[in-house]
Amino acid sequence: MRVDYGHKCYNYYGAYLKKKYEGKRVFKIVVDGGFTCPNRDGSKGYGGCSYCNVDAFTPETSRKMPTIREQIEKGIERAVNGYAAEKFIIYFQPNTNTYAPAHYLKAMYDEALSVCPEDVIGLSVGTRPDCIDAEKVALLESYAARGLDVDLEMGMESIYNETLLRINRGCTHEELEKALNLVKDSPLDICLHTVFGFPWETKEMMLRYAGEINKHPQVKFVKLHQLYIVEGSIMGVQYKRSPFKLFSIEEYADFLADFIPLLRPDIVIQRIFGISDYELLIAPDWKLKKAGIQTYLDKALESRGVSQGLNYVHSV
């Protein structure tokens, strides 16, 4: 069933939260747990994903805070003062936040959830599908059993193994499907993260992501991001040597206008684009801040008569 998404033409995360929490303002508090990734530490490779520089999407306040408690306390203070936030989701975002033994993860998650427990309503954990197993799923489910909303966010990025290999992902699409099977009947809220615009993928190839997402009923959320190039990444070096085609904001709006109608109508879209710290951004420069990009894309989708799920085809 589609939620009430207000003025937007897709199932919008803000409307979902507003409805679920009866109008209270909910804010995600980003936490850096000090994790790395298996394609960074040598387990599966070095250098990380070729488009990635963790500092490009981690708030500076999180990077500077030495402890989890201090990160959360400062994050809550900023959210209350700047956004009048009332309830909070603790979001372990940078790197791979299940890349450790389960007992270590439990200690870290417990510490985070002990801060302001009366106002923390959820736990969101960003990770890779090859760093999920039954023991870690059970750990996350134990928090859901306590009444928390637990969002397990996995990077799908692309559905094509050739792309995953080229970007040094160190993970296959089959490993994502295996992880999704582990949470097939789970109370966890599953979110998939995608990246659109790898220069060797055609529009038709990217539109097929929708069918792969749709076939997994356990997927509740998605984050749709365009490829952008940042300093400190492998792709950043490649782009400076030989620039390649990236989405303009107009082209990305056109793509979303074709993609969103293919997406299952019950899926909630947490984001429709990604951003970088401006000082680290190489390309594309859309000349707009975050709110400006959101407004542009929303108006462009509305003007095109987009409706999420309009062209969704249920597969048996």
C-alpha positions in Angstrom: 0.0 0.0 0.0 1.4 3.4 -1.0 1.8 5.9 1.9 0.5 9.4 1.8 3.4 11.3 0.2 1.9 14.7 0.2 3.0 16.9 -2.6 5.6 14.5 -4.0 4.9 12.0 -6.8 6.7 9.2 -5.1 6.7 7.5 -1.7 8.8 10.0 0.2 10.7 9.0 3.3 9.8 12.2 5.1 6.1 11.6 4.7 6.6 8.0 5.8 8.3 9.1 9.0 5.7 11.8 9.6 2.8 9.3 9.3 4.5 6.6 11.4 5.5 8.9 14.2 2.3 11.0 14.3 3.8 14.2 13.0 6.9 14.2 15.2 10.1 15.5 13.6 12.5 12.5 13.2 16.2 13.1 12.5 19.0 10.7 11.7 22.2 11.1 13.8 25.2 10.0 11.8 27.8 7.9 13.8 31.3 6.9 12.7 32.1 3.6 14.4 35.6 3.6 13.1 35.0 0.7 10.7 36.9 -0.1 7.5 35.8 -2.2 4.5 37.1 -5.6 3.2 38.1 -4.0 -0.1 40.2 -1.5 1.9 42.0 -3.5 4.4 43.3 -6.2 2.1 40.8 -8.9 2.9 39.3 -8.5 -0.6 41.4 -5.7 -1.9 42.8 -2.2 -1.3 41.7 1.3 -2.1 38.0 0.7 -1.5 35.3 1.3 -4.1 36.8 3.4 -6.9 34.2 6.2 -6.5 34.5 6.4 -2.7 36.1 8.8 -0.4 34.4 8.3 3.0 35.1 12.0 4.0 33.1 13.1 1.1 29.8 12.0 2.7 30.6 11.9 6.4 29.6 15.0 8.4 32.6 16.8 9.7 31.2 16.8 13.2 31.1 13.0 13.2 34.7 12.8 11.9 36.0 15.1 14.7 34.2 13.5 17.7 36.3 10.9 19.5 33.6 8.7 21.0 30.3 7.4 19.9 28.5 9.0 22.9 30.0 12.4 22.1 29.1 12.1 18.4 25.5 11.3 19.3 25.2 14.0 22.0 26.5 16.6 19.6 24.4 15.3 16.7 21.2 15.4 18.8 22.0 18.9 20.1 22.5 20.1 16.5 19.3 18.4 15.3 17.3 19.9 18.1 18.7 23.4 17.7 18.8 23.5 13.9 15.8 21.4 12.9 13.6 21.2 16.0 14.0 17.4 15.9 12.1 15.4 18.5 12.9 11.8 17.8 16.1 10.2 16.6 17.5 7.3 14.5 21.1 6.4 15.2 22.7 5.9 11.8 26.0 4.0 11.5 26.9 5.3 8.1 30.6 5.5 7.1 32.3 2.3 5.7 31.0 -1.2 6.6 29.2 -1.2 9.9 28.8 -4.9 10.3 32.5 -5.6 9.5 33.4 -7.0 13.0 32.5 -9.9 15.2 28.9 -9.9 16.5 30.0 -9.4 20.1 32.0 -6.2 19.2 29.0 -4.9 17.2 26.7 -5.5 20.1 28.9 -3.5 22.5 29.0 -0.6 20.0 25.3 -0.6 19.1 24.4 -0.9 22.9 26.6 2.1 23.7 24.9 4.1 20.9 21.4 3.2 22.0 22.1 4.0 25.6 22.3 7.7 24.7 19.0 9.5 25.1 17.0 6.2 25.0 13.7 7.9 25.6 13.9 9.8 22.3 15.8 7.3 20.1 13.3 5.3 18.1 15.5 3.5 15.6 18.9 2.1 14.5 20.1 2.3 11.0 23.2 0.3 9.9 24.9 0.8 6.6 26.9 -2.2 5.3 27.8 -4.5 2.4 26.0 -7.7 1.5 29.1 -9.8 1.9 29.4 -8.7 5.6 26.0 -10.0 6.7 25.5 -13.4 8.2 22.9 -15.1 10.3 24.5 -14.2 13.6 24.6 -10.5 12.7 21.0 -10.6 11.4 19.9 -12.1 14.7 21.7 -9.4 16.6 19.9 -6.7 14.7 16.6 -8.5 15.1 17.1 -8.4 18.9 16.9 -4.6 18.8 13.8 -4.8 16.7 12.3 -7.1 19.3 12.8 -4.3 21.8 10.5 -2.1 19.8 13.1 -0.2 17.8 12.8 0.3 14.1 16.0 -1.3 12.6 17.0 -0.3 9.1 19.6 -2.5 7.5 21.0 -0.6 4.5 23.0 -2.6 2.0 25.0 -1.2 -0.9 23.7 -2.8 -4.1 25.3 -0.1 -6.2 24.9 -2.0 -9.6 23.2 -5.2 -10.6 26.0 -6.0 -13.0 29.1 -8.0 -11.8 31.2 -6.4 -14.6 30.5 -3.0 -13.0 31.1 -4.3 -9.5 34.5 -5.7 -10.6 35.4 -2.4 -12.4 34.7 -0.3 -9.4 36.7 -2.6 -7.1 33.7 -3.5 -5.1 35.0 -6.9 -4.0 31.4 -8.2 -3.9 29.1 -9.8 -6.4 25.4 -9.4 -7.1 24.9 -13.0 -6.1 26.2 -12.1 -2.6 23.6 -9.4 -2.4 20.9 -12.0 -3.3 22.3 -14.3 -0.6 22.1 -11.6 2.0 18.5 -10.7 1.0 17.6 -14.4 1.4 18.9 -14.2 5.0 16.4 -11.5 5.8 13.5 -12.8 3.7 11.1 -13.1 6.6 12.9 -10.7 9.0 11.4 -7.8 11.0 14.3 -5.7 9.8 13.5 -2.8 7.4 15.7 -3.5 4.4 17.1 -0.6 2.3 19.1 -0.9 -0.9 21.5 1.7 -2.1 22.1 2.2 -5.8 24.5 4.3 -7.9 23.4 5.4 -11.4 25.6 6.8 -14.1 28.7 4.5 -14.4 29.8 5.6 -17.9 29.8 2.1 -19.4 26.2 1.4 -18.3 23.5 2.4 -20.7 20.2 3.9 -19.7 18.5 0.6 -20.5 20.9 -1.2 -18.3 20.2 1.1 -15.4 16.5 0.9 -15.7 16.8 -2.8 -15.2 17.8 -2.1 -11.6 14.1 -1.6 -10.8 13.2 -5.1 -11.7 15.9 -6.5 -9.5 14.8 -4.4 -6.6 11.1 -5.2 -7.2 11.5 -8.9 -7.0 12.5 -8.9 -3.4 9.4 -8.1 -1.2 11.6 -7.7 1.9 13.0 -4.5 0.4 11.2 -1.6 2.1 13.4 1.4 1.3 15.8 2.5 -1.5 18.3 5.2 -1.8 18.9 6.4 -5.4 22.2 8.2 -6.0 23.8 9.5 -9.1 27.5 9.0 -9.7 29.6 12.0 -8.6 33.4 12.2 -8.5 35.3 13.3 -5.4 38.8 14.1 -4.4 40.7 11.3 -2.7 39.0 8.6 -4.8 40.4 6.3 -7.5 37.8 7.6 -10.0 38.8 11.2 -9.1 42.3 10.5 -10.4 40.9 8.8 -13.5 38.5 11.6 -14.2 41.2 14.3 -14.0 43.3 12.3 -16.4 40.5 11.6 -18.9 37.1 13.1 -18.1 34.0 11.0 -18.8 30.3 11.6 -19.2 28.3 12.2 -16.0 24.7 13.1 -15.5 23.7 16.8 -15.8 20.9 17.6 -13.4 18.5 17.8 -16.4 19.6 14.4 -17.6 19.3 12.9 -14.1 15.8 14.2 -13.8 14.9 12.6 -17.1 16.3 9.3 -15.9 14.4 9.4 -12.6 11.3 10.2 -14.6 11.7 6.9 -16.4 13.0 4.9 -13.4 10.5 5.8 -10.6 7.4 4.6 -12.5 9.1 1.2 -12.8 9.6 0.9 -9.0 7.2 -1.1 -6.9 4.7 1.4 -5.5 5.0 0.3 -1.8 8.8 1.0 -1.7 9.7 4.1 0.3 12.4 6.3 -1.4 14.7 7.7 1.3 16.8 9.7 -1.2 16.6 10.4 -5.0 20.2 11.9 -5.2 23.5 12.0 -3.4 25.7 14.9 -2.4 29.3 15.4 -1.5 31.1 18.0 0.7 31.5 20.8 -1.9 35.2 21.2 -1.3 35.8 17.6 -2.2 33.5 17.5 -5.3 35.2 17.3 -8.7 32.2 16.7 -10.9 29.4 17.2 -11.8 28.8 20.6 -10.3 25.1 21.3 -10.5 25.5 24.8 -9.0 22.9 24.1 -6.4 22.9 23.2 -2.7 21.1 20.2 -1.3 17.7 21.9 -0.9 17.9 23.4 -4.4 18.7 20.0 -6.0 15.7 18.4 -4.1 13.4 21.2 -5.3 14.6 21.0 -8.9 14.2 17.3 -9.1 10.8 17.2 -7.4 9.4 19.9 -9.7 10.9 18.2 -12.8 9.3 14.9 -11.8 5.9 16.5 -11.1 6.0 18.4 -14.4 6.5 15.2 -16.3 3.5 13.5 -14.6 5.6 10.9 -12.9 3.9 8.5 -10.5 5.8 5.8 -8.7 4.7 2.3 -9.7 2.7 3.5 -12.8 4.7 1.2 -15.1 5.5 -1.5 -12.4 5.0 -5.0 -13.8 4.5 -7.7 -11.1 6.6 -10.8 -11.8 5.6 -14.1 -10.5 
